[in-house]
């Protein structure tokens, strides 16, 4: 019988050690990940880092008030995030506020000024004919064209000649890409330097005489070709300025990436179809023709006519003038070629797509169909000095609160305060490392309300310790020794702690769901620290107290341990005595 008892005792003794080792491993792993990632400090919000806060109000097109809906607003947020982050402002925040407002917070940075200029501009998607293209810095006018653009890792793999093709949605898979050299660049420019087919008839009638128009066209073509020769798409500043101020009815220069991740430059003709003509776009896995992942487009009635017209013209040309470029915000995201007029009101773009690249292109096509414009309602500049002063005041308040909590613990719990303070330090370390890692992971930014949430969490965490300590002291008052008191008090304290933390977490979750902006930072931090409170109490505080209960200082109830039975008013358990039996005859009583 002695052996099983010894085994159970060994198992019981190893449990607190395992829990402490587990939380130590977690803390070391988070700290190591923080240093390995290079993000050793939490990402700061705009109120601490400084920058600009812009409030944009959605304005629908005439007669299309229903366009202001959650789907379109979320799409607009995605577009704006891609814009400002693509400019290198990686800590920007874009979020909806209410039904028709979007808040854009742009921290101070090298490209923040450019981001402020572009953030409120509605995404514009155009289908433009390709007049000439080549690798930026290369030679020739008909170099292989790029696959859908994006980060190089998202590019479909394959040969440089594997260009996407636009076909009817239900057509068979395309044959090889034409490789015959197209017209010379100068001839292409002269031929296409006339008003777009989509321009109104009135503008065409009001155009200058043929001789004057031809001379002007030749001059414009010559100037554009000179700019094209000097264009270097590998330079970020040059790329960002390409196409600025160019109307849809004018020729333009553009940049995009090819399948090898090289920058490609283009001369593009006037826009023949725009994004509002696309009714629907989606990525589809085409198993019938073996084309793999493709992108299908459905056009509106007006868009179908425009698309049939431009593809009919392009099909008569040779590469690269048989291609049309899909241009979003001045960037070429795809440039498929066509072999015949596409008159069915829909099209399928096939090529070396994988699932991710096909979905990216379909999303871009959908973005271009966004029927919303935005008006800047307000623009506020936030200085880092103001946020720094507020942060300093908040940290002072937090330090005062923490000092008062520590003083209270020392005065009331004495030796037990050692366990409470260590638990607070572990909770603080976990909170800091998680905040540092969540910045690059999910975009969490530490702002002033978030700091307030962390300060409030000090009280929540201390409250959990007090609940457990008081349960243990109640057990000692009832006459139990420390080790049994620690174990008997835990189930009751555990229920109380879980209920209390659940209420706090529920409040934080509701606050996060129904609010926007900086208040969400407070709610997020409060919820995060509440979860960490449960982790610390279960994996650190309770196991540590179990181990300390085996030390003579605590087990013998030293007067400075905080668990002295005499100071707690404990009484030895009284034995139950028998009551005298009642007499049989009432008169004898």
FENJO-V718199 format. One record per backbone hydrogen bond with DSSP energy under -0.5 kcal/mol. NH is the residue of the N-H (numbers start at 1). CO is the residue of the C=O. E is the energy in kcal/mol with one decimal. If there is no record, write none. Layout:
# FENJO-V718199
NH,CO,E / NH,CO,E
This chain:
# FENJO-V718199
5,1,-1.4 / 6,2,-2.2 / 7,3,-2.4 / 8,4,-2.7 / 9,5,-2.6 / 10,6,-2.4 / 11,7,-2.3 / 12,8,-2.6 / 13,9,-2.3 / 14,10,-1.6 / 15,11,-1.0 / 16,12,-0.6 / 17,13,-0.6 / 18,14,-2.3 / 19,15,-2.2 / 20,16,-2.2 / 21,17,-2.5 / 22,18,-2.3 / 23,19,-2.2 / 24,20,-1.9 / 25,21,-2.5 / 26,22,-2.2 / 27,23,-2.2 / 28,24,-2.5 / 29,25,-2.7 / 30,26,-2.4 / 31,27,-2.3 / 32,28,-2.8 / 33,29,-2.6 / 34,30,-2.1 / 35,31,-2.1 / 36,32,-2.8 / 37,33,-2.1 / 38,34,-0.6 / 39,34,-0.9 / 40,38,-1.0 / 43,435,-0.6 / 45,446,-2.3 / 48,45,-1.1 / 49,45,-2.8 / 50,46,-2.1 / 51,382,-3.0 / 52,106,-2.5 / 53,380,-3.1 / 54,52,-0.5 / 54,104,-3.2 / 55,378,-2.7 / 56,54,-0.6 / 56,102,-3.0 / 57,375,-2.9 / 58,100,-3.1 / 59,373,-3.4 / 61,371,-0.9 / 64,61,-2.3 / 67,64,-1.8 / 68,65,-1.6 / 69,67,-1.5 / 73,69,-2.4 / 74,70,-2.6 / 75,71,-2.1 / 76,72,-2.4 / 77,73,-2.1 / 78,74,-2.0 / 79,75,-2.2 / 80,76,-2.5 / 81,77,-2.5 / 82,78,-2.2 / 83,79,-2.1 / 84,80,-2.6 / 85,81,-2.3 / 86,82,-1.6 / 87,83,-1.0 / 88,85,-1.5 / 89,84,-1.9 / 90,88,-1.6 / 92,89,-1.4 / 93,105,-2.6 / 95,103,-2.1 / 97,101,-2.9 / 101,97,-1.1 / 102,56,-2.5 / 103,95,-3.3 / 104,54,-3.0 / 104,102,-0.5 / 105,93,-3.2 / 105,103,-0.5 / 106,52,-3.3 / 106,104,-0.6 / 107,105,-0.6 / 108,50,-2.2 / 112,109,-0.9 / 115,111,-2.1 / 116,112,-2.2 / 117,113,-1.4 / 118,114,-1.6 / 119,115,-2.2 / 121,118,-1.4 / 125,368,-0.5 / 126,327,-2.4 / 127,273,-3.3 / 128,126,-0.6 / 128,325,-2.6 / 129,270,-0.6 / 130,323,-2.5 / 131,129,-0.5 / 131,267,-2.9 / 132,267,-1.5 / 133,141,-1.8 / 134,265,-1.8 / 136,263,-2.9 / 138,135,-3.3 / 143,133,-1.6 / 149,333,-1.4 / 154,151,-2.1 / 155,152,-1.3 / 162,159,-1.5 / 163,161,-1.9 / 165,350,-2.7 / 166,337,-2.5 / 167,165,-0.6 / 167,348,-2.6 / 171,168,-1.9 / 182,319,-0.7 / 188,184,-2.3 / 189,185,-2.5 / 190,186,-2.4 / 191,187,-2.3 / 192,188,-1.7 / 193,189,-0.8 / 193,190,-0.6 / 196,249,-0.5 / 199,196,-1.6 / 204,200,-1.4 / 205,201,-2.4 / 206,202,-1.7 / 207,204,-1.1 / 213,209,-3.5 / 214,210,-2.9 / 215,211,-2.4 / 216,212,-2.6 / 217,213,-2.7 / 218,214,-2.5 / 219,215,-2.2 / 220,216,-2.8 / 221,217,-2.8 / 222,218,-2.3 / 223,219,-2.5 / 224,220,-2.7 / 225,221,-2.3 / 226,222,-1.9 / 227,223,-2.0 / 228,224,-2.3 / 229,225,-2.1 / 230,226,-1.3 / 231,227,-1.1 / 233,231,-0.5 / 235,232,-1.3 / 236,234,-0.5 / 239,235,-2.4 / 240,236,-2.2 / 241,237,-0.9 / 241,238,-0.6 / 242,238,-0.8 / 242,239,-0.9 / 244,241,-1.6 / 246,243,-1.8 / 250,247,-1.6 / 252,268,-2.1 / 254,266,-1.5 / 255,330,-0.8 / 256,264,-2.1 / 258,262,-2.7 / 261,258,-2.0 / 264,256,-4.4 / 265,134,-2.9 / 266,254,-2.4 / 267,132,-2.6 / 268,252,-3.0 / 269,129,-2.9 / 271,248,-3.2 / 272,127,-2.3 / 273,127,-1.2 / 275,125,-2.8 / 277,274,-1.9 / 278,275,-1.8 / 279,277,-0.7 / 279,298,-2.6 / 280,298,-1.9 / 282,296,-1.8 / 284,294,-2.9 / 286,284,-0.9 / 286,292,-3.0 / 287,285,-1.0 / 292,286,-1.4 / 293,353,-0.6 / 294,284,-3.0 / 295,349,-2.2 / 296,282,-2.6 / 296,294,-0.5 / 297,347,-3.0 / 298,280,-2.9 / 299,345,-2.9 / 300,277,-2.4 / 304,300,-2.7 / 305,301,-1.4 / 306,302,-1.9 / 307,303,-2.8 / 308,304,-2.2 / 309,305,-1.9 / 310,306,-2.4 / 311,307,-2.4 / 312,308,-1.7 / 313,309,-1.5 / 314,310,-2.5 / 315,311,-2.1 / 316,313,-1.0 / 317,314,-2.0 / 321,318,-1.6 / 323,320,-1.5 / 324,336,-2.2 / 325,128,-3.9 / 326,334,-3.4 / 327,126,-3.0 / 327,325,-0.8 / 328,326,-0.5 / 328,331,-2.8 / 329,124,-2.3 / 329,327,-0.5 / 331,328,-2.0 / 332,255,-2.6 / 333,326,-2.8 / 333,331,-0.7 / 334,326,-0.9 / 335,146,-0.6 / 337,164,-1.8 / 338,322,-2.2 / 343,341,-0.8 / 347,297,-2.3 / 348,167,-3.3 / 349,295,-3.2 / 350,165,-2.6 / 350,348,-0.7 / 353,293,-0.5 / 353,351,-1.7 / 358,354,-2.4 / 359,355,-2.3 / 360,356,-2.4 / 361,357,-2.1 / 362,358,-2.2 / 363,359,-2.3 / 364,360,-2.1 / 365,361,-2.3 / 366,362,-1.9 / 367,363,-2.5 / 368,364,-1.8 / 369,365,-0.6 / 369,366,-1.0 / 370,367,-1.9 / 372,370,-0.7 / 373,59,-1.7 / 374,120,-0.6 / 375,57,-2.6 / 377,55,-2.7 / 377,375,-0.7 / 378,55,-1.3 / 380,53,-3.0 / 382,51,-2.9 / 382,380,-0.6 / 383,381,-0.5 / 387,383,-1.6 / 388,384,-2.8 / 389,385,-2.2 / 390,386,-2.0 / 391,387,-2.8 / 392,388,-2.6 / 393,389,-2.2 / 394,390,-2.4 / 395,391,-2.9 / 396,392,-2.2 / 397,393,-2.2 / 398,394,-2.4 / 399,395,-2.6 / 400,396,-2.4 / 401,397,-2.4 / 402,398,-2.7 / 403,399,-2.5 / 404,400,-2.3 / 405,401,-2.1 / 406,402,-2.5 / 407,403,-2.6 / 408,404,-2.4 / 409,405,-2.4 / 410,406,-2.6 / 411,407,-2.4 / 412,408,-2.4 / 413,409,-2.3 / 414,409,-0.9 / 414,410,-0.6 / 415,560,-1.4 / 416,413,-2.2 / 416,561,-0.7 / 417,414,-1.4 / 418,415,-1.4 / 419,415,-0.6 / 419,416,-0.6 / 420,416,-1.8 / 421,417,-2.9 / 422,418,-2.0 / 423,419,-2.1 / 424,420,-2.2 / 425,421,-2.2 / 426,422,-2.3 / 427,423,-2.5 / 428,424,-2.4 / 429,425,-2.4 / 430,426,-2.4 / 431,427,-2.3 / 432,428,-2.4 / 433,429,-2.3 / 434,430,-2.2 / 435,431,-2.2 / 436,432,-2.2 / 437,433,-2.0 / 438,434,-2.7 / 439,435,-1.0 / 440,436,-0.6 / 441,437,-1.3 / 442,438,-2.3 / 443,438,-0.6 / 443,439,-1.4 / 444,438,-1.7 / 446,43,-4.1 / 447,445,-0.9 / 451,447,-2.0 / 452,448,-2.1 / 453,449,-2.1 / 454,450,-1.9 / 455,451,-1.9 / 456,452,-2.5 / 457,453,-1.5 / 458,454,-0.6 / 458,455,-1.1 / 459,455,-0.7 / 459,456,-0.7 / 460,456,-1.4 / 461,457,-2.7 / 462,458,-2.5 / 463,459,-2.1 / 464,460,-1.4 / 465,461,-1.5 / 466,462,-2.2 / 467,463,-2.2 / 468,464,-1.8 / 469,465,-3.0 / 470,466,-2.6 / 471,467,-1.6 / 472,468,-2.1 / 473,469,-2.4 / 474,470,-2.1 / 475,471,-1.8 / 476,472,-1.9 / 477,473,-2.2 / 478,474,-1.2 / 479,476,-1.9 / 480,475,-1.7 / 485,481,-1.9 / 486,482,-2.6 / 487,483,-1.6 / 488,484,-2.7 / 489,485,-2.1 / 490,486,-1.0 / 491,487,-0.7 / 492,488,-0.6 / 493,489,-2.4 / 494,490,-3.1 / 495,491,-1.8 / 496,492,-1.8 / 497,493,-2.7 / 498,494,-2.5 / 499,495,-2.3 / 500,496,-2.4 / 501,497,-2.8 / 502,498,-2.4 / 503,499,-2.1 / 504,500,-1.9 / 505,501,-2.9 / 506,502,-2.7 / 507,503,-2.2 / 508,504,-2.2 / 509,505,-2.7 / 510,506,-2.5 / 511,507,-2.3 / 512,508,-2.3 / 513,509,-2.0 / 514,510,-2.1 / 515,511,-1.0 / 519,516,-0.9 / 520,517,-1.0 / 521,517,-0.6 / 521,518,-0.8 / 522,518,-1.3 / 523,519,-2.2 / 524,520,-2.9 / 525,521,-2.3 / 526,522,-2.4 / 527,523,-2.5 / 528,524,-2.6 / 529,525,-2.7 / 530,526,-1.7 / 531,527,-2.0 / 532,528,-2.1 / 533,529,-1.7 / 534,530,-1.4 / 535,531,-1.9 / 536,532,-2.9 / 537,533,-2.5 / 538,534,-2.3 / 539,535,-2.7 / 540,536,-2.0 / 541,536,-2.3 / 542,537,-2.2 / 544,540,-2.5 / 545,541,-2.4 / 546,542,-2.1 / 547,543,-2.0 / 548,544,-2.6 / 549,545,-1.9 / 550,547,-1.3 / 551,548,-1.6 / 554,551,-0.7 / 555,551,-3.3 / 556,552,-2.5 / 557,554,-1.4 / 558,553,-1.9 / 561,558,-2.0 / 563,558,-0.6 / 565,563,-0.5 / 568,564,-1.7 / 569,566,-1.4 / 570,565,-2.9 / 571,477,-1.0 / 586,584,-0.6 / 588,585,-0.8 / 589,585,-0.9
